[in-house]
């Protein structure tokens, strides 16, 4: 399913003294199969935008199509749409509520697939729990509240992917996790992305995370898309990003310093590519031959 | 002067004390030091922090804050005045609907006279650069601004130690920078002792000293650069190097003669030097 937004506008608290224009005409296409990053400051409109994608916020201006669903159409089957477009909010572990992990993960499925029989549902729940890297036998009867932070977040994600959404949207999925937890979470998303989930969209403040993981990204600023492209294209325009008050990945900062000293490194800004390019340059200058 | 001292401290959340969240920690922090505390989730970092200002008291061993024993209930009040704590979530640390009332909450509760409270609000909001928001509503501020107000609320008690328990974790990069700048300024200009619990390795690089916690024990303790140079050991505690240090290590492993680097600027410096030599 492809996501196509044209001229999307949205105003919070319209016709009141607190009215604020969160989206001021967003044009953005996210193709099927992408691992897409959304960057921007708090208040740039990125969260408002992603909440449109499964109609948590109803369309009020512009047009939005997600696959065959036209969100401007009042007869659009929003329930079906929401089971295909999964949304993981920031700090999703705060939304755990059931007595056991099994019940918590099953909740969405029970609501989306009322016709599903008990056995099929139990199998789907088991699969979701295993997919996020937890052991079903160990987890199913435990209270989600007695788990560690990283485990809680996995359970919360399992509760969303249990319907096998074709598009998975995650708002700051790795925030607050320790470095290894972050790494494991991104690996999990790539694993899901390779299967039934065709498109992953992550909202992130971490530019290194965007550079390492995304196929393309969009930079939101003041309710519009200010930049769009591959991480390599976006992070080569560091001056514009700095002007927007945003950061660049560590590799881009380093490349910028090297450029000031006349050393030009063309990289996609992943740590691996950056390392390879530096080594290639070193070898081209005869490095490593002396030994 | 010694600000904090742990003598073989153990702490268990369970009555039977079978598992220790903090398991035999001994350390000493001098007044004015900026100490980063690193470790995986569940390694005992937050428990350690709560033991400092007597939110928790040791199951075994002894914690003293400027010589005051946290096990002595008569000292609890004085200890909490000396060691203020800022938590992770900016949204659940505000108590009032106006910024200045929120900052006044601490001093009001310890019975500071009215005129003095006014002065302290002035001082605290100046220190965090939030004077312009004195009459604003906390719920309408950004995350970074809210955390600066939380810091101001702690400053109004005039503590000598500031403990930050992952206080930048929920902020965007701008918010993180704002909070770190305020913390560094308090440390450098006012000699505030800082205990900073964080998952961000680049924040740890800004401290004078870093302590790594693993399964309730303080397993590494030293200057941040020294700790990050011991990368194999660090990785054995499931921690990662700052990105620049990781790239640097890869270059070294491939035989390129670069010295240790911990941030993008140092890395650029090292690469440049190495290439020009070649």
Contacts between the chains, C-beta under 8 A, distances in Angstrom:
chain1	res1	chain2	res2	distance
A	41	B	172	6.2
A	41	B	174	6.6
A	42	B	142	5.7
A	42	B	143	6.5
A	42	B	172	5.1
A	42	B	174	7.9
A	42	B	175	7.4
A	43	B	142	7.4
A	91	B	170	7.7
A	148	B	41	5.9
A	148	B	42	5.4
A	149	B	41	4.9
A	149	B	42	7.7
A	150	B	41	6.0
A	175	B	169	6.9
A	175	B	170	6.7
A	176	B	88	7.5
A	176	B	166	7.3
A	176	B	169	4.6
A	176	B	170	6.5
A	176	B	199	7.6
A	177	B	41	7.3
A	177	B	199	7.3
A	178	B	39	7.8
A	178	B	40	4.9
A	178	B	41	5.1
A	178	B	199	4.8
A	178	B	238	7.7
A	178	B	239	7.6
A	179	B	199	6.3
A	179	B	201	7.0
A	179	B	239	6.3
A	179	B	240	4.0
A	180	B	40	6.6
A	180	B	238	4.9
A	180	B	239	7.3
A	180	B	240	6.5
A	181	B	40	7.6
A	181	B	41	6.5
A	183	B	240	7.2
A	205	B	172	4.7
A	205	B	173	5.5
A	208	B	243	5.9
A	245	B	174	5.9
A	246	B	173	7.3
A	247	B	173	5.0
A	249	B	243	7.9
A	250	B	242	8.0
A	250	B	243	4.3
A	250	B	244	5.4
A	250	B	247	7.7
A	250	B	263	7.7
A	250	B	264	5.0
A	250	B	267	8.0
A	251	B	243	7.7
A	251	B	247	7.4
A	251	B	264	7.8
A	253	B	264	3.8
A	253	B	265	7.5
A	254	B	244	6.9
A	254	B	247	7.8
A	254	B	264	4.2
A	254	B	265	7.8
A	254	B	267	5.0
A	254	B	268	4.8
A	254	B	271	7.5
A	257	B	264	6.7
A	257	B	265	6.0
A	257	B	268	3.4
A	257	B	269	7.7
A	257	B	272	8.0
A	258	B	268	5.1
A	258	B	271	6.3
A	258	B	272	6.4
A	261	B	268	7.5
A	261	B	272	5.2
A	263	B	271	7.4
A	263	B	272	6.4
A	263	B	275	6.3
A	271	B	243	6.3
A	271	B	246	6.6
A	271	B	247	5.4
A	271	B	250	7.7
A	274	B	247	6.4
A	275	B	247	5.4
A	275	B	250	4.7
A	275	B	251	6.3
A	275	B	254	7.7
A	278	B	251	6.3
A	278	B	256	7.4
A	278	B	271	5.7
A	279	B	251	6.7
A	279	B	254	5.3
A	279	B	256	6.2
A	281	B	275	6.4
A	282	B	256	5.2
A	282	B	274	6.7
A	282	B	275	6.1
A	282	B	278	6.2
A	285	B	275	6.1
A	285	B	278	4.2
A	286	B	278	5.8
A	287	B	255	7.9
A	287	B	256	6.3
A	287	B	257	8.0
A	287	B	274	7.5
A	287	B	275	7.8
A	287	B	278	4.5
A	288	B	255	5.3
A	288	B	256	7.5
A	291	B	255	7.5
